[in-house]
Amino acid sequence: GPAELLALLAVLKVGDNAYGVPVADAIREATGRDVLLGSVYVTLERLERKGLMTSRRGDPTPERGGRAKR
């Protein structure tokens, strides 16, 4: 659907270090519309289940309270 296409294009634009926040920012820049971060994560997970993309866990960072990015 349109949300999946926008998410795929945003991931391509952001590059290898794409995760939810930069992907949402790229979608917002491209469309001029507000994007709910939760909907971005749901869409990215759906794309991964369909085999259209893969994810990996990054190292934990102090900025994220010791949590890792996916």
Number of C-alpha atoms within 10 A of each C-alpha: 6 7 13 16 12 20 21 19 16 22 22 13 14 15 12 9 13 18 19 20 15 17 27 24 18 22 23 16 12 12 11 10 10 11 16 11 15 12 13 21 17 13 20 24 16 14 17 13 11 10 9 12 13 12 14 10 9 11 11 13 11 9 8 9 8 10 13 14 16 14
